[in-house]
Amino acid sequence: MKNRRALVPRKSIDDQGRGHGPVGGRIQLDRPLGAVLRRRLVDRSAARPLAFARVVVWAAGVFTLFSVCYFAVMAARGAAGAARWERNEERAEMIGYVLGRAMDRPDLDVHRVVNVIGGVPGVSRHQFVAAAEQVSAYRGPELPIGRGRTTPDSYIVALMAELAVPLRTTPTLPVSGHKVLEVGTGSGYLAAVLSEMVDRVYTIEPDEALAQRAAATLGDLGYGNVTVGVGEPFEGWPEFAPFDSIVLKGPVDPVPQTLIDQLALGGKLVGPVGSPDGPQVLQVLEKLPDGSVAATSVLEVRFPPLTSDD
């Protein structure tokens, strides 16, 4: 059975309703309707400024936070850019050294990399060596970086980068989509040079102290497309393979098959082949479409072995 509510006819309602009384057959409010409505509008209008003030405060806080973050990033970029504008005259002397050595091998063009390391702003070699060695940073020859290792001769750096990275239509722009593996980070200088020429550089270093120092330097100078890892160098970095180019900065004899396997078809591996204590030859290994490898000897070099002092 449905419950029903008693309905009271309108005519049976007496005149004792709250807030009104009968006047001439009409219902009269204690306060005129217009006054009631105006009062409500005033109350709401008084509340609006308070609600709007909260929105203004919130928006101002967000804007302030964004501004602080933005100017912090821009200041860091400005500092990194300023560091790469330093010592232009000394950098010009290093370019003279590189071009002077290049005259002995006119068949090996290094002008593309010279634009990278000598441009304004260029890759600042003094940032990648110890304070005691910075006075000699732009003289060209190899420099000690600690842990029994050296940063390569600046001509060899230019030559290895030139041989590893293919020439594109516009030489001053990076090769689109090109990915490089550097075996032996060292100071990080060659990784910085390569990062100006390609989209992405992965560099692996067996010595953790050198790897941390190089990563900090590269980060401070704004080389965001370089990833530094610590591990056995001759195992490569399978996680990011295949690589379009591999640059090897330690002597091997022969070149490990693991590195050749991580080289893309048509890619090039550049590095010293030979004994750590004996003669070494800088070679270019190109992986042909059928998977075989063609080797070309370039010139004699001398690299220390990739070992960790730990």
C-alpha positions as CSV (number, residue, x, y, z in Angstrom):
1,M,0.0,0.0,0.0
2,K,1.3,3.4,-0.9
3,N,1.7,6.0,1.8
4,R,-0.2,9.2,0.9
5,R,0.4,12.7,2.2
6,A,-2.6,14.7,3.2
7,L,-3.1,17.6,0.9
8,V,-4.4,20.8,2.5
9,P,-6.5,23.0,0.2
10,R,-5.0,26.5,-0.3
11,K,-8.2,28.1,0.9
12,S,-7.9,26.4,4.3
13,I,-4.6,28.1,5.1
14,D,-5.1,30.8,7.7
15,D,-3.5,34.1,7.9
16,Q,-0.9,33.2,10.6
17,G,2.0,32.5,8.3
18,R,5.4,33.8,9.5
19,G,6.4,37.2,8.4
20,H,3.2,38.3,6.8
21,G,-0.3,39.3,7.5
22,P,-3.5,40.0,5.5
23,V,-4.0,43.5,4.2
24,G,-7.0,44.2,2.0
25,G,-7.1,40.6,0.7
26,R,-3.4,40.6,-0.2
27,I,-0.3,39.3,1.6
28,Q,2.1,42.0,2.8
29,L,5.7,41.2,3.7
30,D,7.2,42.7,6.8
31,R,10.0,44.1,4.6
32,P,9.4,45.1,1.0
33,L,10.5,42.5,-1.6
34,G,12.8,45.0,-3.2
35,A,14.6,45.7,0.0
36,V,15.1,42.0,0.6
37,L,16.6,41.4,-2.8
38,R,18.8,44.5,-2.6
39,R,20.1,43.2,0.8
40,R,21.0,39.8,-0.7
41,L,22.7,41.4,-3.6
42,V,24.8,43.6,-1.3
43,D,25.8,40.5,0.8
44,R,26.9,38.7,-2.3
45,S,28.8,41.7,-3.7
46,A,30.6,42.0,-0.4
47,A,31.7,38.4,-0.7
48,R,33.0,38.6,-4.2
49,P,36.1,40.8,-3.5
50,L,37.2,38.3,-0.9
51,A,36.9,35.3,-3.3
52,F,38.6,37.3,-6.1
53,A,41.4,38.2,-3.7
54,R,42.2,34.6,-3.1
55,V,42.4,34.0,-6.9
56,V,44.7,37.0,-7.3
57,V,47.0,35.8,-4.5
58,W,47.2,32.2,-5.9
59,A,47.9,33.5,-9.4
60,A,50.6,35.9,-8.1
61,G,52.3,33.0,-6.3
62,V,52.3,30.8,-9.4
63,F,53.7,33.7,-11.5
64,T,56.4,34.4,-8.9
65,L,57.5,30.7,-8.8
66,F,57.6,30.5,-12.6
67,S,59.6,33.7,-12.8
68,V,62.2,32.5,-10.2
69,C,62.6,29.2,-12.0
70,Y,62.8,30.8,-15.4
71,F,65.4,33.4,-14.4
72,A,67.4,30.7,-12.6
73,V,67.6,28.6,-15.8
74,M,68.5,31.6,-17.9
75,A,71.2,32.6,-15.5
76,A,72.7,29.1,-15.6
77,R,72.6,29.1,-19.4
78,G,74.2,32.5,-19.4
79,A,77.0,31.3,-17.2
80,A,77.6,28.3,-19.4
81,G,77.6,30.4,-22.5
82,A,80.0,32.9,-20.9
83,A,82.4,30.0,-20.0
84,R,82.4,29.0,-23.7
85,W,83.4,32.5,-24.8
86,E,86.5,32.6,-22.7
87,R,90.1,32.6,-23.9
88,N,89.4,33.2,-27.6
89,E,92.9,34.3,-28.4
90,E,94.4,31.1,-26.9
91,R,91.8,29.0,-28.7
92,A,92.9,30.7,-31.9
93,E,96.5,29.5,-31.2
94,M,95.2,26.0,-30.7
95,I,93.5,26.1,-34.1
96,G,96.8,27.2,-35.6
97,Y,98.4,24.1,-34.0
98,V,95.7,21.8,-35.4
99,L,95.9,23.3,-38.9
100,G,99.7,23.1,-38.8
101,R,99.6,19.4,-38.1
102,A,96.9,18.9,-40.7
103,M,99.2,20.2,-43.4
104,D,101.2,17.0,-43.1
105,R,98.1,15.0,-44.2
106,P,96.2,17.2,-46.7
107,D,94.1,14.1,-47.5
108,L,92.5,14.3,-44.0
109,D,90.3,17.3,-43.8
110,V,89.6,18.6,-40.3
111,H,88.2,22.0,-41.0
112,R,84.6,21.0,-40.1
113,V,85.8,20.1,-36.5
114,V,88.0,23.2,-36.4
115,N,84.8,25.3,-36.7
116,V,83.5,23.4,-33.7
117,I,86.5,23.7,-31.3
118,G,87.5,27.2,-32.5
119,G,84.1,28.8,-33.0
120,V,82.7,31.5,-30.8
121,P,81.5,30.2,-28.5
122,G,83.6,27.1,-29.0
123,V,84.4,24.0,-26.9
124,S,86.6,25.3,-24.1
125,R,89.4,22.9,-23.6
126,H,90.7,24.5,-20.4
127,Q,87.4,23.5,-18.7
128,F,88.2,19.8,-19.0
129,V,91.7,19.8,-17.4
130,A,93.0,20.4,-13.9
131,A,93.7,23.9,-12.7
132,A,97.4,23.3,-12.9
133,E,97.2,22.4,-16.6
134,Q,94.8,25.2,-17.7
135,V,97.7,27.5,-18.7
136,S,98.7,24.9,-21.3
137,A,95.2,23.9,-22.3
138,Y,95.3,25.5,-25.8
139,R,98.8,24.6,-26.8
140,G,97.5,21.5,-28.5
141,P,99.4,18.4,-27.3
142,E,97.9,15.9,-24.9
143,L,97.5,16.9,-21.3
144,P,97.3,14.8,-18.1
145,I,93.9,14.5,-16.5
146,G,94.8,12.4,-13.5
147,R,94.3,8.7,-12.8
148,G,97.1,7.8,-15.2
149,R,95.1,9.2,-18.2
150,T,95.5,12.0,-20.6
151,T,93.2,14.1,-22.8
152,P,94.2,13.5,-26.5
153,D,96.2,15.8,-28.7
154,S,93.8,18.4,-30.0
155,Y,94.6,17.5,-33.6
156,I,93.8,13.8,-32.9
157,V,90.5,14.9,-31.3
158,A,89.6,16.8,-34.4
159,L,90.7,13.9,-36.7
160,M,88.8,11.2,-34.8
161,A,85.6,13.3,-34.8
162,E,86.0,14.1,-38.5
163,L,86.5,10.4,-39.4
164,A,83.6,9.2,-37.2
165,V,80.8,11.6,-38.1
166,P,79.6,11.7,-41.7
167,L,79.5,15.1,-43.5
168,R,76.1,16.5,-44.0
169,T,74.8,19.1,-46.5
170,T,75.2,21.9,-44.0
171,P,78.5,21.3,-42.2
172,T,77.8,23.7,-39.4
173,L,74.6,21.8,-38.2
174,P,74.5,18.5,-36.3
175,V,73.8,15.3,-38.2
176,S,70.1,14.6,-37.6
177,G,69.4,11.5,-35.7
178,H,73.0,10.5,-35.4
179,K,74.0,8.6,-32.3
180,V,77.6,8.1,-31.1
181,L,79.2,5.9,-28.5
182,E,82.5,7.1,-27.1
183,V,84.5,4.3,-25.3
184,G,86.7,6.0,-22.7
185,T,85.2,9.3,-21.5
186,G,88.4,10.6,-19.9
187,S,87.9,14.4,-19.3
188,G,84.8,14.6,-21.5
189,Y,86.4,17.0,-24.0
190,L,86.0,14.7,-27.1
191,A,82.4,14.0,-26.0
192,A,81.7,17.8,-26.0
193,V,83.2,18.1,-29.5
194,L,81.0,15.2,-30.7
195,S,77.9,16.6,-29.1
196,E,78.2,19.7,-31.3
197,M,78.1,17.5,-34.4
198,V,75.4,14.9,-33.7
199,D,72.1,14.5,-31.9
200,R,73.2,12.2,-29.1
201,V,76.4,11.1,-27.4
202,Y,76.8,8.1,-25.0
203,T,80.1,7.8,-23.4
204,I,81.3,5.1,-21.0
205,E,84.2,5.2,-18.6
206,P,85.7,2.5,-16.4
207,D,87.1,4.9,-13.8
208,E,84.2,6.2,-11.7
209,A,86.1,9.3,-10.5
210,L,86.9,10.4,-14.0
211,A,83.3,9.7,-15.1
212,Q,81.8,11.8,-12.3
213,R,84.2,14.7,-13.0
214,A,83.4,14.6,-16.7
215,A,79.7,14.4,-16.1
216,A,79.9,17.4,-13.8
217,T,81.9,19.5,-16.3
218,L,79.6,18.6,-19.2
219,G,76.6,19.5,-17.2
220,D,78.0,22.8,-16.0
221,L,78.8,23.8,-19.6
222,G,75.3,22.9,-20.9
223,Y,76.0,19.8,-22.9
224,G,72.6,18.2,-22.3
225,N,72.8,15.7,-25.1
226,V,75.7,13.7,-23.5
227,T,75.0,10.7,-21.3
228,V,78.0,9.5,-19.1
229,G,78.1,5.9,-17.8
230,V,80.5,3.9,-15.6
231,G,81.3,0.3,-16.7
232,E,83.5,-2.1,-18.6
233,P,84.3,0.0,-21.8
234,F,84.8,-2.8,-24.2
235,E,81.4,-4.2,-23.5
236,G,79.9,-1.0,-25.0
237,W,76.4,0.1,-24.1
238,P,73.9,-2.5,-25.5
239,E,70.9,-0.7,-24.0
240,F,71.3,2.1,-26.6
241,A,72.7,0.2,-29.5
242,P,73.0,0.2,-32.5
243,F,75.3,3.3,-32.8
244,D,75.9,5.2,-36.0
245,S,79.5,5.8,-34.9
246,I,81.8,4.5,-32.2
247,V,84.9,6.3,-31.1
248,L,87.4,4.3,-29.1
249,K,90.0,6.1,-27.0
250,G,92.0,3.1,-25.7
251,P,94.2,0.7,-27.6
252,V,92.8,-2.7,-28.6
253,D,94.1,-5.6,-30.6
254,P,91.9,-6.8,-32.2
255,V,88.7,-4.6,-31.9
256,P,86.3,-6.4,-29.6
257,Q,83.4,-8.1,-31.5
258,T,81.0,-6.7,-28.9
259,L,81.6,-3.2,-30.2
260,I,81.4,-4.2,-33.8
261,D,78.0,-5.9,-33.0
262,Q,76.7,-2.6,-31.6
263,L,77.7,-0.7,-34.7
264,A,74.9,0.0,-37.2
265,L,75.2,-1.1,-40.8
266,G,77.0,1.6,-42.6
267,G,78.4,3.0,-39.4
268,K,82.1,3.7,-38.6
269,L,84.3,2.8,-35.6
270,V,87.4,4.9,-35.1
271,G,90.1,4.0,-32.6
272,P,93.7,3.0,-32.0
273,V,94.6,-0.7,-32.8
274,G,97.7,-2.1,-31.2
275,S,99.4,-3.0,-28.0
276,P,99.4,-0.5,-25.1
277,D,103.2,-0.6,-24.9
278,G,103.8,-1.0,-28.6
279,P,103.0,0.7,-31.9
280,Q,99.4,1.8,-32.4
281,V,97.6,2.7,-35.6
282,L,94.5,4.8,-35.8
283,Q,92.0,2.8,-37.8
284,V,88.6,3.3,-39.3
285,L,86.3,0.2,-39.4
286,E,83.2,0.6,-41.6
287,K,80.4,-2.0,-41.2
288,L,79.2,-2.9,-44.7
289,P,75.6,-3.7,-45.6
290,D,76.3,-7.4,-45.5
291,G,77.7,-7.2,-41.9
292,S,81.3,-7.5,-42.8
293,V,83.9,-4.9,-41.7
294,A,86.4,-3.0,-43.9
295,A,89.4,-1.5,-42.1
296,T,91.5,1.5,-43.1
297,S,94.7,2.6,-41.4
298,V,95.1,6.3,-41.0
299,L,98.2,7.2,-39.0
300,E,100.3,6.2,-36.0
301,V,99.1,7.3,-32.6
302,R,99.7,6.6,-28.9
303,F,96.9,6.2,-26.3
304,P,97.2,5.0,-22.7
305,P,95.1,1.9,-21.8
306,L,91.5,2.3,-20.5
307,T,91.9,1.1,-17.0
308,S,90.6,2.1,-13.6
309,D,92.9,3.0,-10.7
310,D,90.3,1.8,-8.2
